[in-house]
Amino acid sequence: MIKLLKDERQRKGIRQATLAKQMKKQQNWISRLEKGDRRVDVCQFLQLADLIGFDPVEALRTIDAAKNNKRNRR
C-alpha cells in the first residue's frame, strides 16, 4: 500500500511538502510514511487518495489481486 501511495504521488508530480501541507502535517510525516517507518490508518489512506487523486477502492483491489497472485505462485 505504501508503494502504491508513493508511486501515485510521484506519478502525479506532487511533492511531499505539498501533500503534507494539504494534510496539515510536517513533510517528514510523508517521508516516514513512504519509508515504512509509520503506518497509515484508513481515514488517512482515504484522505491521501483524495488529495493525490486516485480511487482508493480500486487501489485496494489492485493490492488484493497482487497479494492473491503472490500466494498462488507458492
N, C-alpha and C positions, 0 to 999 in steps of 0.2 A: 504494500500500500504506500509506503514511504517513497519507494522508487517511482511509483505512478505519480504521486504528488509533485515530486521534484521534476520528473520528465515533463509533465504538463505545464508546470510553471515556466520551465526553460523554453519549451516549445512556443509558448505564448509571449516570450520575451519579457516576462515580469521579473523584476529584481526582487531579491529577498527583502531589502529595505522597504520597498514599495508595498509588498504584501504584508509585511509586519505592521507597517503604519496603518493599513486598512483594517487590520485585526486588533489594533491598539496594543501591540506587543513590541518588544525590542527586536531588532534584526537578529540578534543571537538566538532568539527563541526559534525562528525559522531555521537557522543554521543547525542548531542542536537537533531539531526535528528531522531534518534531512540527513544528518549523520547517524540517526538512530539512537541518539542519546536521550530522547524523550519520546513519550507516546502521545498519540493524538486521540482524543475521545470522539464520540460520534458527532456531537454538536460542532466541534472544531473541524472535523472532516467535512461536514456539510457546509460550513462557512467557507472553508478553503475551496471546496468545489465551486461554490457560487462566485467567489472572488476571482478564481483562476479562470472559470468559465468552462467547466466540463460537467457531464451528467454523473452524479455520484452513484446512482443505481447501476448504470452501465459500467462504470469503473469497477464496482464490486462484482458484477457478473464476470468481467474480464479476469479479475483476480481469482475468483472461484474456479473459472474454467482452467486457468493456468495451474492452479493447485490440483485439480482433478486430473489433468493431463500428466502432471508430475507423478501423482500417485499411481496412475495406470501403467506407467513405464517401469515401475518396480517389479 
